[in-house]
Amino acid sequence: MPARPPGSGEQEEPNAPTTKLSAPVGAETARIDGPPDAASTVKIPTPRAAESPDGKGASPEETTPAEPAGKGRKGGKGKRPKGPFSFLKELPALIVIAFVLALLIKSFLVQAFFIPSESMLPTLKPGDRVLVNKVVKHLHPPRRFDVIVFQNPHPGRQPDRGVISSFFHWITEGLGVSTPENEDFIKRVIGLPGDTVEERANSDIYVSRNRLVEPYLNGPKDVRPQGLGPWHVPKGDLFVLGDNRTNSNDSRFGLGYIPLDKVVGKAFVIIWPPSRFGGIAGGGHFASGG
């Protein structure tokens, strides 16, 4: 007798022995009529696809087994390793950031200056490069014996530039591509606002009738029979001298007094050449005996 699913509605013959096999969930149960010892081949049908809510069988796409994560066409693959030249894509942005940072540091924090002359011998030699702190002038005014860099107090006529041209000149000057129209100077602060400075015949410097002791001087003395001065330092100005007193254009001669708003910053270290790396000599003070 052919196999048929249970519940087909036909009654079973009472005397016919049956053999029942259990099948997996979702498979039809086969029933074989006949003697138990009869050689029979039982074929278990494969599970049927679950029906969709509308009563139709699920499509092949709906019954396709899910693929393991990471093997899909999109989004499953891991990140591709970066090639040896992948950094080149970021290089232009890094260069721009480096230039901007260098410009900001040079304009507002610290700037290197080249020493072109002998006016500060023996403290600074031609060819030295020093770092100048631009922040300290905002914290307090320059102090006596500080070595400062300042702009020319008597600048020449500035070229007429528009806003855009001035901006690009500021950038190129900050990056060292172009040079300023007026040179900067580096000297030592001797007189502060309100002081009276004079150089006496034996080359000693007196400030408000008190003699200065200057251990950083070891060059030729500026001996003049008549002496120089006195100079009365106006409010808002400084009196500066070069350490090479016999060969320095300073406040005694052409430079005159230096307005405080012309000060760029304080030189604090020699960075080049390496053999001269170190702080800038100081240690001046008033003599106890006047």
Secondary structure, 3 states (H helix, E strand, C coil): CCCCCCCCCCCCCCCCCEEECCCCCCCCCCEEECCCCCCCCCCCCCCCCCECCCCCECCCCCCCCCCCCCCCCCCCCCCCCCCCCHHHHCHHHHHHHHHHHHHHHHHHCEEEEECCCCCCCCCCCCCCEEEEECCHHHHCCCCCCCEEEEECCCCCCCCCCCHHHHHHHHHHHHCCCCCCCCCEEEEEEEECCCCEEEECCCCCEEECCEEEECCCCCCCCCCCCCCEEEEECCCCEEEEECCCCCCCCCCCCCCCCEEHHHEEEEEEEEEECHHHCEECCCCCEECCCC
